[in-house]
Amino acid sequence: MRRFLANVIDSLLIWIPVVVGGLFISDYLGITDDSSYANPWGTTPALWALTGAETVVVVLYFGVCHARWGRTIGKLALGTKVISLASGEPPPYGQAALRALFFIGAPLVPLIGWLAASVDVVWLCFDNRRQCLHDKVARTIVITSPRRSKLQVPFGESLDR
């Protein structure tokens, strides 16, 4: 439930502004959205560029947050954290980017994208470690972690919070 609620918070913070911004841009440029579940990219090159840009922004948000801190704002609020199975630390940038790209990019695969995204999320219900497929692909796991941690400040100092 924590993962779901953290995703709701992140959706409010990143997805809604990105999608609303995309709607304004597509309206301003006169881009017609002819995408569908079977073809999430549509047939318009301008829509491809817009969808690609939105995807990059969201993958960067999740990838950088997970690599840098092991958590997004939603995960911080709900006390969860993403760690690498290999090190027990936040995943390196490449591993975090792969995790984010699988999670965000799955619905963009023509014909089977939404099925893949659904299986990805439902997988954690049947997994002993409660990993989604994007966790398995990136070799990460989501753990419960205290919300309070040391706050890094410039010059390498830290403050207990």
C-alpha positions in Angstrom: 0.0 0.0 0.0 2.9 2.3 0.7 4.3 1.9 -2.8 0.9 2.7 -4.3 0.4 5.8 -2.1 4.0 7.0 -2.8 3.2 6.6 -6.6 0.1 8.7 -6.1 2.1 11.5 -4.5 4.7 11.3 -7.3 2.0 11.3 -9.9 0.6 14.5 -8.4 4.0 16.1 -8.4 5.4 15.0 -11.7 2.9 13.3 -14.0 0.1 15.9 -13.7 2.4 18.9 -14.5 4.0 17.0 -17.4 0.7 15.9 -18.9 -1.0 19.3 -18.4 2.1 21.0 -19.9 2.0 18.5 -22.8 -1.7 19.3 -23.4 -1.0 23.0 -23.5 1.9 22.5 -25.9 -0.1 20.2 -28.1 -3.0 22.7 -28.2 -0.7 25.6 -28.9 1.1 23.8 -31.7 -2.1 22.2 -33.0 -0.9 18.6 -32.5 -3.7 16.1 -32.9 -3.5 13.2 -30.4 -4.4 10.1 -32.3 -2.7 7.7 -29.9 -4.5 4.6 -28.6 -3.7 1.6 -26.4 -2.6 -0.3 -29.6 -0.5 2.6 -30.7 0.5 4.8 -27.8 2.8 7.0 -29.9 0.1 8.0 -32.5 1.0 8.8 -36.1 2.1 12.4 -35.8 5.8 13.1 -35.6 5.2 16.1 -33.3 3.3 13.8 -30.9 6.2 11.4 -31.0 8.5 14.3 -29.9 6.1 15.4 -27.2 5.6 11.9 -25.8 9.4 11.3 -25.9 10.1 14.6 -24.1 7.5 13.8 -21.4 9.0 10.3 -21.0 12.5 11.7 -20.6 11.4 14.2 -17.9 9.6 11.5 -15.9 12.5 8.9 -16.3 14.9 11.6 -15.1 12.8 12.4 -12.1 12.6 8.8 -10.9 16.1 7.8 -12.1 17.9 10.8 -10.5 15.9 10.6 -7.2 16.5 6.9 -6.8 20.2 7.1 -7.7 20.9 10.1 -5.6 18.7 9.5 -2.5 17.1 6.1 -3.0 13.7 7.7 -2.9 11.4 10.1 -4.6 9.3 12.7 -2.7 6.5 10.2 -2.5 8.7 7.5 -1.1 10.2 9.9 1.4 6.7 10.9 2.6 5.7 7.2 3.0 9.0 6.0 4.5 10.2 3.7 1.7 13.4 3.5 -0.2 14.8 1.8 -3.3 18.1 0.0 -2.9 20.3 -2.1 -5.1 20.3 -5.8 -4.2 24.1 -5.9 -4.8 25.1 -3.1 -2.4 22.2 -2.3 -0.2 22.7 1.3 -1.1 20.7 3.5 -3.6 21.2 2.1 -7.1 23.8 3.6 -9.4 22.5 6.0 -12.0 22.5 3.4 -14.8 20.6 0.9 -12.7 18.1 3.5 -11.5 17.6 4.7 -15.1 16.9 1.2 -16.3 14.4 0.7 -13.4 12.6 4.0 -14.3 12.7 3.3 -18.0 11.1 -0.1 -17.6 8.4 1.3 -15.3 7.7 4.4 -17.3 8.3 3.0 -20.8 6.3 -0.3 -20.6 3.0 1.4 -21.4 4.6 2.9 -24.5 5.2 -0.4 -26.2 2.6 -0.8 -29.0 0.0 -3.5 -28.6 1.3 -5.1 -25.4 2.4 -2.0 -23.4 -0.5 -1.8 -21.0 -0.5 -5.6 -20.5 3.2 -5.4 -19.7 2.7 -2.5 -17.3 -0.2 -4.3 -15.6 1.9 -7.5 -15.1 4.8 -5.4 -13.9 2.7 -3.9 -11.0 0.6 -7.0 -10.2 3.8 -9.1 -10.0 4.6 -7.8 -6.5 1.5 -9.4 -5.1 2.9 -12.8 -5.9 6.6 -12.2 -5.3 8.2 -13.3 -2.0 10.3 -10.1 -1.9 7.4 -7.9 -3.1 9.4 -6.9 -6.2 7.7 -5.6 -9.3 9.2 -6.7 -12.6 11.0 -3.3 -13.0 12.7 -4.1 -9.6 13.7 -7.6 -10.9 15.1 -6.2 -14.2 17.1 -3.5 -12.4 18.0 -5.8 -9.5 16.6 -3.4 -6.9 14.1 -3.8 -4.0 11.9 -1.3 -2.2 12.4 -1.4 1.6 10.8 0.4 4.5 13.1 3.1 5.7 12.8 5.9 8.4 11.6 9.2 7.0 14.2 11.1 8.9 17.8 10.9 7.8 20.9 13.0 7.7 20.5 16.0 5.6 23.5 16.7 3.4 24.5 20.3 3.3 27.2 22.0 1.2 30.9 21.2 2.0 30.2 17.6 3.0 28.7 18.4 6.4 25.6 16.6 7.6 22.9 17.6 10.0 20.8 15.1 12.0 17.1 15.7 11.4 
